Amino acid sequence: MGVPITFLARHCPEQFEIVGLVNGKDNLVDISTTRDYKYFREMRQTGEETGASGTKIYGNPVLAGKPDKGNYFIHEDECVYSTYARIFIKRR
């Protein structure tokens, strides 16, 4: 299961084992990207393009839809956004 970094403040080692970390720089869990986002364009909440492409989101978890705040990515009629790095844990 993927949880936010803030999980570490409440981590109970007897209950959960930390398996690894996935973020845009280091993939410490063997999870590969299953989609190609290079044709997506980054947009601000105002609808203005930032000039960045979807390659910026590789390695981060991606959710479908437009977030309530923050930038998002569009391609044709699809909208996605990238979340922060996640720690992967499993129940002991």
CYANA upper distance limits for C-alpha pairs under 8 A (distance plus 0.5 A):
  1 MET  CA     88 PHE  CA      5.91
  1 MET  CA     89 ILE  CA      5.93
  1 MET  CA     90 LYS  CA      6.83
  2 GLY  CA     86 ARG  CA      5.93
  2 GLY  CA     87 ILE  CA      5.96
  2 GLY  CA     88 PHE  CA      4.96
  2 GLY  CA     89 ILE  CA      6.95
  3 VAL  CA      7 PHE  CA      6.91
  3 VAL  CA     86 ARG  CA      5.81
  3 VAL  CA     87 ILE  CA      5.81
  3 VAL  CA     88 PHE  CA      6.85
  3 VAL  CA     89 ILE  CA      7.96
  4 PRO  CA     84 TYR  CA      7.85
  4 PRO  CA     85 ALA  CA      7.38
  4 PRO  CA     86 ARG  CA      5.52
  4 PRO  CA     87 ILE  CA      6.70
  5 ILE  CA     85 ALA  CA      7.53
  5 ILE  CA     86 ARG  CA      6.60
  5 ILE  CA     87 ILE  CA      6.63
  6 THR  CA     10 ARG  CA      8.26
  7 PHE  CA     11 HIS  CA      6.46
 11 HIS  CA     16 PHE  CA      7.86
 12 CYS  CA     16 PHE  CA      6.63
 13 PRO  CA     17 GLU  CA      6.67
 14 GLU  CA     92 ARG  CA      7.66
 15 GLN  CA     91 ARG  CA      6.45
 15 GLN  CA     92 ARG  CA      6.07
 16 PHE  CA     89 ILE  CA      6.72
 16 PHE  CA     90 LYS  CA      6.03
 16 PHE  CA     91 ARG  CA      5.06
 16 PHE  CA     92 ARG  CA      5.88
 17 GLU  CA     89 ILE  CA      5.99
 17 GLU  CA     90 LYS  CA      5.89
 17 GLU  CA     91 ARG  CA      6.82
 17 GLU  CA     92 ARG  CA      6.74
 18 ILE  CA     87 ILE  CA      7.63
 18 ILE  CA     88 PHE  CA      6.55
 18 ILE  CA     89 ILE  CA      4.96
 18 ILE  CA     90 LYS  CA      7.18
 19 VAL  CA     29 VAL  CA      7.55
 19 VAL  CA     87 ILE  CA      8.05
 19 VAL  CA     88 PHE  CA      5.80
 19 VAL  CA     89 ILE  CA      5.67
 19 VAL  CA     90 LYS  CA      7.36
 20 GLY  CA     28 LEU  CA      5.68
 20 GLY  CA     29 VAL  CA      5.62
 20 GLY  CA     87 ILE  CA      6.37
 20 GLY  CA     88 PHE  CA      5.74
 20 GLY  CA     89 ILE  CA      7.73
 21 LEU  CA     26 ASP  CA      8.07
 21 LEU  CA     27 ASN  CA      6.77
 21 LEU  CA     28 LEU  CA      5.65
 21 LEU  CA     29 VAL  CA      6.60
 21 LEU  CA     85 ALA  CA      7.67
 21 LEU  CA     86 ARG  CA      6.39
 21 LEU  CA     87 ILE  CA      5.01
 21 LEU  CA     88 PHE  CA      6.42
 22 VAL  CA     26 ASP  CA      6.95
 22 VAL  CA     27 ASN  CA      5.28
 22 VAL  CA     28 LEU  CA      6.62
 22 VAL  CA     29 VAL  CA      6.97
 22 VAL  CA     59 GLY  CA      7.12
 22 VAL  CA     60 ASN  CA      7.08
 22 VAL  CA     61 PRO  CA      8.41
 22 VAL  CA     85 ALA  CA      6.12
 22 VAL  CA     86 ARG  CA      6.03
 22 VAL  CA     87 ILE  CA      7.02
 22 VAL  CA     88 PHE  CA      8.16
 23 ASN  CA     27 ASN  CA      6.76
 23 ASN  CA     59 GLY  CA      5.90
 23 ASN  CA     60 ASN  CA      5.45
 23 ASN  CA     61 PRO  CA      8.26
 23 ASN  CA     84 TYR  CA      7.64
 23 ASN  CA     85 ALA  CA      4.85
 23 ASN  CA     86 ARG  CA      7.22
 24 GLY  CA     57 ILE  CA      7.43
 24 GLY  CA     58 TYR  CA      6.63
 24 GLY  CA     59 GLY  CA      4.93
 24 GLY  CA     60 ASN  CA      5.77
 24 GLY  CA     85 ALA  CA      7.84
 25 LYS  CA     59 GLY  CA      7.55
 26 ASP  CA     59 GLY  CA      8.39
 27 ASN  CA     31 ILE  CA      7.92
 27 ASN  CA     59 GLY  CA      7.52
 29 VAL  CA     88 PHE  CA      8.31
 32 SER  CA     59 GLY  CA      8.30
 33 THR  CA     58 TYR  CA      7.44
 33 THR  CA     59 GLY  CA      7.19
 36 ASP  CA     55 THR  CA      8.48
 37 TYR  CA     53 SER  CA      8.34
 37 TYR  CA     54 GLY  CA      5.24
 37 TYR  CA     55 THR  CA      6.30
 37 TYR  CA     57 ILE  CA      8.10
 37 TYR  CA     58 TYR  CA      8.15
 38 LYS  CA     53 SER  CA      6.49
 38 LYS  CA     54 GLY  CA      5.25
 38 LYS  CA     55 THR  CA      5.41
 39 TYR  CA     53 SER  CA      7.21
 39 TYR  CA     54 GLY  CA      6.82
 39 TYR  CA     75 HIS  CA      6.92
 40 PHE  CA     53 SER  CA      6.18
 40 PHE  CA     54 GLY  CA      5.12
 40 PHE  CA     55 THR  CA      8.46
 40 PHE  CA     73 PHE  CA      6.16
 40 PHE  CA     74 ILE  CA      5.59
 40 PHE  CA     75 HIS  CA      5.14
 41 ARG  CA     49 GLU  CA      7.60
 41 ARG  CA     50 THR  CA      8.41
 41 ARG  CA     51 GLY  CA      7.68
 41 ARG  CA     52 ALA  CA      6.69
 41 ARG  CA     53 SER  CA      5.18
 41 ARG  CA     54 GLY  CA      6.25
 41 ARG  CA     73 PHE  CA      5.68
 41 ARG  CA     74 ILE  CA      5.86
 41 ARG  CA     75 HIS  CA      7.03
 42 GLU  CA     49 GLU  CA      6.45
 42 GLU  CA     50 THR  CA      6.21
 42 GLU  CA     51 GLY  CA      7.19
 42 GLU  CA     52 ALA  CA      5.92
 42 GLU  CA     53 SER  CA      6.30
 42 GLU  CA     54 GLY  CA      7.06
 42 GLU  CA     71 ASN  CA      7.18
 42 GLU  CA     72 TYR  CA      6.13
 42 GLU  CA     73 PHE  CA      4.85
 42 GLU  CA     74 ILE  CA      7.15
 43 MET  CA     47 GLY  CA      6.28
 43 MET  CA     48 GLU  CA      6.11
 43 MET  CA     49 GLU  CA      4.97
 43 MET  CA     50 THR  CA      6.19
 43 MET  CA     71 ASN  CA      6.07
 43 MET  CA     72 TYR  CA      5.87
 43 MET  CA     73 PHE  CA      6.29
 43 MET  CA     74 ILE  CA      7.79
 44 ARG  CA     48 GLU  CA      5.87
 44 ARG  CA     49 GLU  CA      6.77
 44 ARG  CA     50 THR  CA      7.18
 44 ARG  CA     70 GLY  CA      7.37
 44 ARG  CA     71 ASN  CA      5.21
 44 ARG  CA     72 TYR  CA      7.19
 45 GLN  CA     69 LYS  CA      7.30
 45 GLN  CA     70 GLY  CA      6.96
 45 GLN  CA     71 ASN  CA      6.54
 45 GLN  CA     72 TYR  CA      8.18
 52 ALA  CA     56 LYS  CA      7.69
 53 SER  CA     73 PHE  CA      8.48
 54 GLY  CA     58 TYR  CA      8.14
 54 GLY  CA     73 PHE  CA      7.08
 57 ILE  CA     61 PRO  CA      8.48
 57 ILE  CA     62 VAL  CA      8.09
 57 ILE  CA     82 SER  CA      6.55
 60 ASN  CA     82 SER  CA      6.69
 60 ASN  CA     83 THR  CA      6.89
 60 ASN  CA     84 TYR  CA      7.21
 60 ASN  CA     85 ALA  CA      6.60
 61 PRO  CA     82 SER  CA      6.37
 61 PRO  CA     83 THR  CA      6.06
 61 PRO  CA     84 TYR  CA      7.74
 61 PRO  CA     85 ALA  CA      7.70
 61 PRO  CA     86 ARG  CA      8.14
 62 VAL  CA     80 VAL  CA      7.10
 62 VAL  CA     81 TYR  CA      6.12
 62 VAL  CA     82 SER  CA      5.00
 62 VAL  CA     83 THR  CA      6.59
 63 LEU  CA     80 VAL  CA      6.05
 63 LEU  CA     81 TYR  CA      5.98
 63 LEU  CA     82 SER  CA      6.88
 63 LEU  CA     83 THR  CA      7.88
 64 ALA  CA     78 GLU  CA      8.44
 64 ALA  CA     79 CYS  CA      6.63
 64 ALA  CA     80 VAL  CA      4.86
 64 ALA  CA     81 TYR  CA      7.03
 65 GLY  CA     78 GLU  CA      8.24
 65 GLY  CA     79 CYS  CA      5.57
 65 GLY  CA     80 VAL  CA      5.49
 65 GLY  CA     81 TYR  CA      7.37
 66 LYS  CA     72 TYR  CA      6.77
 66 LYS  CA     79 CYS  CA      6.58
 66 LYS  CA     80 VAL  CA      6.65
 66 LYS  CA     81 TYR  CA      7.03
 67 PRO  CA     71 ASN  CA      8.11
 67 PRO  CA     72 TYR  CA      7.50
 67 PRO  CA     81 TYR  CA      7.26
 71 ASN  CA     81 TYR  CA      7.64
 72 TYR  CA     79 CYS  CA      7.58
 72 TYR  CA     80 VAL  CA      6.45
 72 TYR  CA     81 TYR  CA      5.06
 72 TYR  CA     82 SER  CA      7.68
 73 PHE  CA     79 CYS  CA      6.21
 73 PHE  CA     80 VAL  CA      5.80
 73 PHE  CA     81 TYR  CA      6.34
 74 ILE  CA     78 GLU  CA      6.13
 74 ILE  CA     79 CYS  CA      5.02
 74 ILE  CA     80 VAL  CA      6.97
 75 HIS  CA     79 CYS  CA      7.22
